[in-house]
Amino acid sequence: MNQSDERELLKLVAEGDSDAFASLFNLYHHSLGAFIYGITKSAELAEEITMDVFLKIWMAREALGEINNFKAYIFTVSRNAAISELRKIISDRARHTEWKVDPTNKSSDYENAKEEHLTIIDEAINQLSPQRKKVYMLSRKEGLKYDEIARQLGISRFTVRANIQQAVDSIVQYVKRRINTPVILICLYLNFLLKNY
């Protein structure tokens, strides 16, 4: 993508165009994830930091028009986020304490919004029917394959697939009604944060 096209894309994102944001995400997330992995040596941490970087970009989208070199910007932000995260982990290990986030000590609008988004996703999952929620959680949290879920629950593989698809559609629609967040970020949350659900 040439610089002129990228500027136009950033302009659309700055105006709140979620399709443009999805294009921006698709343009950078693989190379960004690999870059962060090179710093952290952790696929899970790289995924989390990548998600956080894109969430920050979306939340501060109005300022995108002021950035002259977006690629340099996003890689610098990612490097700083990765180093900051590693420092936290090293500091916590040095004190022999577990990493914990104090829910009463949210220091920024970003942290507050992130917490709100997670709460809404929890609500979306909890509003699923019992079987659909069970199938969905076995797939996303436990990492079971469709055949394994079908055997465990005594249902067909087709029913498992249908339940997961309907669950994802329901969750995405619920979240979209509650917050102004692109579908791609919702999907990132669903794929990553359910590991800790």
C-alpha positions as YAML, in Angstrom:
chain: A
units: angstrom
residues:
- id: 1
  name: MET
  ca: [0.00, 0.00, 0.00]
- id: 2
  name: ASN
  ca: [1.43, 3.37, -0.95]
- id: 3
  name: GLN
  ca: [1.65, 6.28, 1.48]
- id: 4
  name: SER
  ca: [-1.27, 8.14, -0.10]
- id: 5
  name: ASP
  ca: [-3.58, 5.13, 0.20]
- id: 6
  name: GLU
  ca: [-2.50, 4.59, 3.80]
- id: 7
  name: ARG
  ca: [-3.22, 8.23, 4.66]
- id: 8
  name: GLU
  ca: [-6.71, 7.87, 3.19]
- id: 9
  name: LEU
  ca: [-7.22, 4.69, 5.22]
- id: 10
  name: LEU
  ca: [-6.09, 6.43, 8.41]
- id: 11
  name: LYS
  ca: [-8.44, 9.32, 7.65]
- id: 12
  name: LEU
  ca: [-11.36, 6.90, 7.40]
- id: 13
  name: VAL
  ca: [-10.35, 5.20, 10.66]
- id: 14
  name: ALA
  ca: [-10.10, 8.62, 12.34]
- id: 15
  name: GLU
  ca: [-13.70, 9.25, 11.25]
- id: 16
  name: GLY
  ca: [-14.80, 6.00, 12.94]
- id: 17
  name: ASP
  ca: [-15.02, 3.73, 9.88]
- id: 18
  name: SER
  ca: [-14.79, 0.22, 11.32]
- id: 19
  name: ASP
  ca: [-14.27, -1.38, 7.89]
- id: 20
  name: ALA
  ca: [-11.22, 0.84, 7.36]
- id: 21
  name: PHE
  ca: [-10.00, -0.17, 10.82]
- id: 22
  name: ALA
  ca: [-10.38, -3.84, 9.87]
- id: 23
  name: SER
  ca: [-8.29, -3.15, 6.75]
- id: 24
  name: LEU
  ca: [-5.64, -1.43, 8.86]
- id: 25
  name: PHE
  ca: [-5.64, -4.35, 11.27]
- id: 26
  name: ASN
  ca: [-5.27, -6.86, 8.42]
- id: 27
  name: LEU
  ca: [-2.44, -4.80, 6.97]
- id: 28
  name: TYR
  ca: [-0.32, -4.81, 10.12]
- id: 29
  name: HIS
  ca: [-1.35, -7.44, 12.66]
- id: 30
  name: HIS
  ca: [0.76, -10.36, 11.36]
- id: 31
  name: SER
  ca: [4.01, -8.39, 11.03]
- id: 32
  name: LEU
  ca: [3.30, -6.62, 14.32]
- id: 33
  name: GLY
  ca: [2.66, -9.91, 16.13]
- id: 34
  name: ALA
  ca: [5.91, -11.37, 14.77]
- id: 35
  name: PHE
  ca: [7.79, -8.21, 15.79]
- id: 36
  name: ILE
  ca: [6.40, -8.32, 19.34]
- id: 37
  name: TYR
  ca: [7.08, -12.06, 19.57]
- id: 38
  name: GLY
  ca: [10.71, -11.32, 18.69]
- id: 39
  name: ILE
  ca: [10.88, -9.10, 21.78]
- id: 40
  name: THR
  ca: [8.81, -11.15, 24.24]
- id: 41
  name: LYS
  ca: [9.47, -14.72, 22.99]
- id: 42
  name: SER
  ca: [5.89, -15.46, 24.05]
- id: 43
  name: ALA
  ca: [3.11, -16.08, 21.53]
- id: 44
  name: GLU
  ca: [0.45, -15.40, 24.16]
- id: 45
  name: LEU
  ca: [2.03, -12.14, 25.27]
- id: 46
  name: ALA
  ca: [2.54, -11.08, 21.64]
- id: 47
  name: GLU
  ca: [-1.15, -11.71, 20.94]
- id: 48
  name: GLU
  ca: [-2.24, -9.74, 23.99]
- id: 49
  name: ILE
  ca: [0.04, -6.79, 23.27]
- id: 50
  name: THR
  ca: [-1.01, -6.70, 19.60]
- id: 51
  name: MET
  ca: [-4.65, -6.62, 20.68]
- id: 52
  name: ASP
  ca: [-3.95, -3.84, 23.19]
- id: 53
  name: VAL
  ca: [-2.05, -1.76, 20.61]
- id: 54
  name: PHE
  ca: [-4.94, -1.94, 18.15]
- id: 55
  name: LEU
  ca: [-7.44, -1.15, 20.89]
- id: 56
  name: LYS
  ca: [-5.41, 1.94, 21.82]
- id: 57
  name: ILE
  ca: [-5.27, 2.99, 18.17]
- id: 58
  name: TRP
  ca: [-9.04, 2.67, 17.86]
- id: 59
  name: MET
  ca: [-9.67, 4.60, 21.06]
- id: 60
  name: ALA
  ca: [-7.32, 7.43, 19.98]
- id: 61
  name: ARG
  ca: [-8.37, 7.28, 16.32]
- id: 62
  name: GLU
  ca: [-9.17, 10.99, 16.06]
- id: 63
  name: ALA
  ca: [-5.42, 11.73, 16.30]
- id: 64
  name: LEU
  ca: [-4.42, 9.43, 13.42]
- id: 65
  name: GLY
  ca: [-4.44, 12.29, 10.94]
- id: 66
  name: GLU
  ca: [-1.49, 13.85, 12.77]
- id: 67
  name: ILE
  ca: [0.77, 10.81, 12.21]
- id: 68
  name: ASN
  ca: [3.12, 11.14, 9.24]
- id: 69
  name: ASN
  ca: [4.62, 7.63, 9.26]
- id: 70
  name: PHE
  ca: [2.06, 5.20, 10.65]
- id: 71
  name: LYS
  ca: [4.25, 2.11, 10.21]
- id: 72
  name: ALA
  ca: [7.06, 3.64, 12.27]
- id: 73
  name: TYR
  ca: [4.48, 4.85, 14.81]
- id: 74
  name: ILE
  ca: [2.73, 1.51, 15.32]
- id: 75
  name: PHE
  ca: [6.01, -0.41, 15.60]
- id: 76
  name: THR
  ca: [7.37, 2.11, 18.11]
- id: 77
  name: VAL
  ca: [4.18, 1.91, 20.18]
- id: 78
  name: SER
  ca: [4.34, -1.89, 20.05]
- id: 79
  name: ARG
  ca: [8.02, -2.02, 21.03]
- id: 80
  name: ASN
  ca: [7.37, 0.28, 23.99]
- id: 81
  name: ALA
  ca: [4.34, -1.76, 25.06]
- id: 82
  name: ALA
  ca: [6.32, -5.02, 24.84]
- id: 83
  name: ILE
  ca: [9.25, -3.62, 26.83]
- id: 84
  name: SER
  ca: [6.90, -2.16, 29.40]
- id: 85
  name: GLU
  ca: [5.13, -5.50, 29.78]
- id: 86
  name: LEU
  ca: [8.43, -7.36, 30.16]
- id: 87
  name: ARG
  ca: [9.55, -4.87, 32.82]
- id: 88
  name: LYS
  ca: [6.35, -5.50, 34.75]
- id: 89
  name: ILE
  ca: [6.84, -9.25, 34.58]
- id: 90
  name: ILE
  ca: [10.49, -9.01, 35.66]
- id: 91
  name: SER
  ca: [9.56, -6.66, 38.49]
- id: 92
  name: ASP
  ca: [6.81, -8.99, 39.68]
- id: 93
  name: ARG
  ca: [9.09, -12.02, 39.55]
- id: 94
  name: ALA
  ca: [11.75, -10.13, 41.46]
- id: 95
  name: ARG
  ca: [9.24, -9.48, 44.24]
- id: 96
  name: HIS
  ca: [8.03, -13.12, 44.06]
- id: 97
  name: THR
  ca: [4.47, -11.97, 43.64]
- id: 98
  name: GLU
  ca: [1.82, -12.94, 41.16]
- id: 99
  name: TRP
  ca: [0.68, -10.56, 38.46]
- id: 100
  name: LYS
  ca: [-2.63, -9.09, 39.58]
- id: 101
  name: VAL
  ca: [-4.61, -6.15, 38.33]
- id: 102
  name: ASP
  ca: [-6.24, -4.16, 41.10]
- id: 103
  name: PRO
  ca: [-9.76, -3.46, 39.80]
- id: 104
  name: THR
  ca: [-10.01, -0.43, 42.10]
- id: 105
  name: ASN
  ca: [-6.93, 1.19, 40.59]
- id: 106
  name: LYS
  ca: [-7.69, 1.94, 36.96]
- id: 107
  name: SER
  ca: [-5.41, 4.78, 36.01]
- id: 108
  name: SER
  ca: [-6.63, 5.66, 32.54]
- id: 109
  name: ASP
  ca: [-9.62, 5.88, 30.25]
- id: 110
  name: TYR
  ca: [-8.06, 3.05, 28.23]
- id: 111
  name: GLU
  ca: [-8.02, 0.68, 31.22]
- id: 112
  name: ASN
  ca: [-11.58, 1.63, 32.16]
- id: 113
  name: ALA
  ca: [-12.83, 1.07, 28.62]
- id: 114
  name: LYS
  ca: [-10.99, -2.25, 28.38]
- id: 115
  name: GLU
  ca: [-12.57, -3.43, 31.63]
- id: 116
  name: GLU
  ca: [-16.00, -2.30, 30.43]
- id: 117
  name: HIS
  ca: [-15.54, -4.21, 27.16]
- id: 118
  name: LEU
  ca: [-14.58, -7.37, 29.01]
- id: 119
  name: THR
  ca: [-17.63, -7.07, 31.25]
- id: 120
  name: ILE
  ca: [-19.90, -6.68, 28.23]
- id: 121
  name: ILE
  ca: [-18.33, -9.73, 26.56]
- id: 122
  name: ASP
  ca: [-18.94, -11.70, 29.77]
- id: 123
  name: GLU
  ca: [-22.57, -10.56, 29.69]
- id: 124
  name: ALA
  ca: [-22.83, -11.60, 26.04]
- id: 125
  name: ILE
  ca: [-21.51, -15.08, 26.81]
- id: 126
  name: ASN
  ca: [-23.77, -15.46, 29.84]
- id: 127
  name: GLN
  ca: [-26.88, -14.64, 27.80]
- id: 128
  name: LEU
  ca: [-26.32, -17.69, 25.58]
- id: 129
  name: SER
  ca: [-28.51, -20.73, 26.11]
- id: 130
  name: PRO
  ca: [-26.90, -23.29, 28.47]
- id: 131
  name: GLN
  ca: [-26.01, -25.78, 25.71]
- id: 132
  name: ARG
  ca: [-24.74, -23.12, 23.32]
- id: 133
  name: LYS
  ca: [-22.59, -21.60, 26.07]
- id: 134
  name: LYS
  ca: [-21.21, -25.03, 26.99]
- id: 135
  name: VAL
  ca: [-20.35, -25.89, 23.38]
- id: 136
  name: TYR
  ca: [-18.79, -22.47, 22.84]
- id: 137
  name: MET
  ca: [-16.66, -22.61, 25.99]
- id: 138
  name: LEU
  ca: [-15.49, -26.17, 25.27]
- id: 139
  name: SER
  ca: [-14.32, -24.94, 21.88]
- id: 140
  name: ARG
  ca: [-12.84, -21.57, 22.81]
- id: 141
  name: LYS
  ca: [-11.63, -22.10, 26.38]
- id: 142
  name: GLU
  ca: [-10.80, -25.80, 26.42]
- id: 143
  name: GLY
  ca: [-9.63, -25.87, 22.80]
- id: 144
  name: LEU
  ca: [-11.57, -29.03, 21.98]
- id: 145
  name: LYS
  ca: [-12.22, -29.94, 18.35]
- id: 146
  name: TYR
  ca: [-15.74, -30.28, 17.02]
- id: 147
  name: ASP
  ca: [-15.56, -34.11, 17.05]
- id: 148
  name: GLU
  ca: [-14.37, -34.14, 20.67]
- id: 149
  name: ILE
  ca: [-17.18, -31.83, 21.76]
- id: 150
  name: ALA
  ca: [-19.73, -33.91, 19.85]
- id: 151
  name: ARG
  ca: [-18.56, -37.11, 21.60]
- id: 152
  name: GLN
  ca: [-18.44, -35.46, 25.03]
- id: 153
  name: LEU
  ca: [-21.95, -33.99, 24.75]
- id: 154
  name: GLY
  ca: [-23.54, -36.77, 22.69]
- id: 155
  name: ILE
  ca: [-24.52, -34.49, 19.81]
- id: 156
  name: SER
  ca: [-23.57, -34.38, 16.14]
- id: 157
  name: ARG
  ca: [-20.55, -32.51, 14.78]
- id: 158
  name: PHE
  ca: [-22.96, -30.44, 12.68]
- id: 159
  name: THR
  ca: [-24.84, -29.39, 15.84]
- id: 160
  name: VAL
  ca: [-21.56, -28.40, 17.48]
- id: 161
  name: ARG
  ca: [-20.57, -26.25, 14.49]
- id: 162
  name: ALA
  ca: [-24.02, -24.65, 14.31]
- id: 163
  name: ASN
  ca: [-23.97, -23.85, 18.05]
- id: 164
  name: ILE
  ca: [-20.54, -22.22, 17.85]
- id: 165
  name: GLN
  ca: [-21.46, -20.16, 14.81]
- id: 166
  name: GLN
  ca: [-24.71, -19.01, 16.42]
- id: 167
  name: ALA
  ca: [-22.89, -18.25, 19.68]
- id: 168
  name: VAL
  ca: [-20.28, -16.08, 17.91]
- id: 169
  name: ASP
  ca: [-22.98, -14.25, 15.95]
- id: 170
  name: SER
  ca: [-24.99, -13.66, 19.12]
- id: 171
  name: ILE
  ca: [-21.96, -12.42, 21.11]
- id: 172
  name: VAL
  ca: [-20.79, -10.09, 18.35]
- id: 173
  name: GLN
  ca: [-24.29, -8.61, 17.90]
- id: 174
  name: TYR
  ca: [-24.71, -8.16, 21.68]
- id: 175
  name: VAL
  ca: [-21.36, -6.38, 21.99]
- id: 176
  name: LYS
  ca: [-21.96, -4.22, 18.91]
- id: 177
  name: ARG
  ca: [-25.24, -3.00, 20.44]
- id: 178
  name: ARG
  ca: [-23.46, -2.01, 23.65]
- id: 179
  name: ILE
  ca: [-20.21, -0.42, 22.52]
- id: 180
  name: ASN
  ca: [-18.78, 1.32, 19.46]
- id: 181
  name: THR
  ca: [-16.03, -1.20, 18.76]
- id: 182
  name: PRO
  ca: [-15.16, -2.76, 15.40]
- id: 183
  name: VAL
  ca: [-16.10, -6.42, 15.01]
- id: 184
  name: ILE
  ca: [-12.45, -7.32, 14.50]
- id: 185
  name: LEU
  ca: [-11.56, -6.15, 18.02]
- id: 186
  name: ILE
  ca: [-14.52, -8.04, 19.45]
- id: 187
  name: CYS
  ca: [-13.23, -11.20, 17.75]
- id: 188
  name: LEU
  ca: [-9.75, -10.61, 19.15]
- id: 189
  name: TYR
  ca: [-11.17, -10.42, 22.64]
- id: 190
  name: LEU
  ca: [-13.21, -13.56, 22.11]
- id: 191
  name: ASN
  ca: [-10.22, -15.53, 20.82]
- id: 192
  name: PHE
  ca: [-7.74, -14.36, 23.42]
- id: 193
  name: LEU
  ca: [-9.44, -13.34, 26.60]
- id: 194
  name: LEU
  ca: [-11.65, -16.40, 26.93]
- id: 195
  name: LYS
  ca: [-8.54, -18.31, 27.93]
- id: 196
  name: ASN
  ca: [-8.92, -16.56, 31.29]
- id: 197
  name: TYR
  ca: [-12.72, -16.66, 31.44]
...
